[in-house]
Amino acid sequence: MPALADAQLRLDLPSSEYHRTEHALDPIDAALAYHDGDYRAAIDCLLKDVVFLKEELFIAERMLSKGMGRSWAPRYERELEA
């Protein structure tokens, strides 16, 4: 596992608009490399990130007034692609 300073996964995407090309960094490969190819560890980490981000979204939703968000409300689940 990387040192504490490198504890967060870095994708180092180009500053211009990101397009998936043979030269672009694949986020799946980056996640697996971060976990030394351990699929279970990568999935476990990503699921923990989902829980954390849903909790943060819940807190943000409670702190955001309806007037400030112009009646916008967050969605907790993404729409699945067909």
C-alpha positions in Angstrom: 0.0 0.0 0.0 1.4 3.5 -0.9 2.6 5.9 1.8 0.1 8.0 3.7 0.9 11.0 1.6 -0.2 9.0 -1.5 -3.3 7.5 0.3 -5.7 9.1 -2.1 -6.1 7.7 -5.5 -4.8 10.2 -8.1 -6.0 10.0 -11.6 -3.8 12.8 -13.0 -6.1 13.4 -15.9 -5.0 15.9 -18.6 -6.2 19.5 -18.0 -8.0 19.6 -21.3 -11.3 17.8 -21.7 -10.9 14.1 -20.8 -11.4 11.7 -23.7 -10.8 7.9 -23.4 -7.9 7.2 -25.8 -5.0 4.8 -25.8 -3.0 7.5 -24.1 -5.6 8.4 -21.4 -5.3 7.0 -18.0 -8.0 4.4 -17.4 -9.7 4.9 -14.0 -10.3 1.2 -13.6 -6.6 0.4 -14.2 -5.7 3.2 -11.8 -7.9 1.8 -9.0 -6.5 -1.7 -9.5 -2.9 -0.4 -9.5 -3.5 1.6 -6.3 -4.6 -1.7 -4.7 -1.7 -3.7 -6.2 -4.1 -5.6 -8.5 -6.3 -6.8 -5.6 -9.8 -6.7 -7.1 -11.5 -7.3 -3.7 -9.6 -4.5 -2.0 -10.5 -2.2 -4.9 -14.2 -3.0 -4.8 -14.2 -2.8 -1.0 -12.6 0.7 -1.1 -15.0 1.9 -3.8 -18.1 0.7 -1.8 -16.8 2.5 1.3 -16.4 5.6 -0.9 -20.0 5.3 -2.0 -21.2 5.1 1.6 -19.1 8.1 2.6 -20.2 10.2 -0.3 -23.9 9.4 0.2 -23.5 10.5 3.9 -21.8 13.7 2.8 -24.6 14.3 0.2 -27.2 13.8 2.9 -25.5 16.3 5.2 -25.2 18.8 2.3 -28.9 18.4 1.4 -29.9 19.1 5.0 -27.7 22.2 5.2 -28.9 23.6 1.8 -32.0 25.8 2.0 -34.6 25.3 -0.7 -34.2 28.9 -1.8 -30.4 28.6 -2.2 -30.7 25.4 -4.2 -33.6 26.8 -6.3 -35.6 23.7 -5.3 -32.9 21.4 -6.5 -32.7 18.2 -4.6 -29.9 15.6 -4.9 -30.4 12.1 -6.1 -28.8 9.3 -4.1 -28.9 6.7 -6.8 -27.7 7.2 -10.4 -29.8 6.1 -13.3 -28.6 2.8 -14.8 -27.5 2.9 -18.4 -29.3 0.5 -20.7 
